[in-house]
C-alpha cells in the first residue's frame, strides 16, 4: 500500500491501481483491506475517472464492513456519485 501511495504522489495512477489491486488479492487484515478498498475507490473516482468501478469498490466496503469509518466515507462518496449521474 505504501508503494501505491508513492505512485499516487508521483501521478502514476495506473501503477498505483495495480499495486492496490495486488494488495487486495493478498491476505490483508480487515482494517488494511477496508483502507485499500477506500483508496482504490478514491483513485478510480478522482484520478482515473472510472466512476462505475469506484462505485463497485465503495459498495464492496459497505457490504463487507458495515459500521466502520470507511463505510461511512464510502456511503458519502456513493451519494455524491449517484447524484452526479
C-alpha positions in Angstrom: 0.0 0.0 0.0 2.9 2.3 0.7 4.1 1.8 -2.9 0.7 2.7 -4.2 0.7 5.9 -2.1 4.1 6.7 -3.7 2.8 6.1 -7.2 -0.2 8.4 -6.5 2.1 11.1 -5.2 4.1 10.8 -8.5 0.9 10.9 -10.6 1.4 7.3 -11.7 -2.2 6.3 -11.2 -2.4 3.1 -13.3 0.6 1.8 -11.4 -1.0 2.8 -8.1 -4.2 0.9 -9.1 -2.2 -2.2 -9.9 -0.4 -2.0 -6.5 -3.7 -1.6 -4.7 -5.4 -4.5 -6.6 -2.3 -6.7 -5.9 -2.6 -5.9 -2.2 -6.3 -6.7 -2.2 -5.5 -10.1 -3.6 -3.2 -10.8 -0.7 -4.4 -11.7 2.7 -4.7 -8.3 4.3 -6.1 -7.8 7.8 -9.6 -6.3 7.7 -8.5 -2.8 8.6 -6.0 -2.7 5.9 -8.4 -4.2 3.4 -11.0 -1.5 4.2 -8.4 1.2 3.7 -7.2 -0.4 0.4 -10.7 -0.6 -1.0 -11.4 3.0 0.0 -8.1 4.1 -1.6 -9.0 2.2 -4.7 -12.4 3.8 -4.9 -10.9 7.2 -4.5 -8.2 6.6 -7.1 -10.7 5.3 -9.6 -13.1 8.2 -9.0 -10.8 11.1 -8.7 -7.8 10.3 -10.9 -8.8 7.7 -13.4 -12.4 8.9 -14.0 -13.8 5.3 -13.7 -16.7 6.2 -11.6 -18.7 3.0 -12.1 -15.7 0.9 -10.9 -15.2 3.3 -8.0 -18.9 2.7 -7.0 -18.2 -1.0 -7.0 -15.3 -0.6 -4.6 -17.4 1.7 -2.4 -20.3 -0.8 -2.4 -17.9 -3.6 -1.5 -16.8 -1.7 1.6 -20.4 -1.1 2.6 -21.4 -4.7 2.1 -18.4 -6.2 3.8 -17.6 -3.8 6.6 -20.8 -2.2 8.0 -20.5 0.2 10.9 -16.9 1.3 10.1 -15.5 4.7 9.4 -14.6 3.5 5.8 -18.2 2.5 5.3 -19.4 6.0 6.3 -16.9 7.6 3.8 -17.9 5.1 1.1 -21.6 5.9 1.6 -20.9 9.6 1.3 -18.9 9.1 -2.0 -21.7 6.8 -3.3 -24.3 9.5 -2.6 -22.3 12.1 -4.5 -21.6 9.8 -7.4 -25.2 8.7 -7.7 -26.3 12.3 -7.6 -24.0 13.2 -10.4 -25.5 10.5 -12.7 
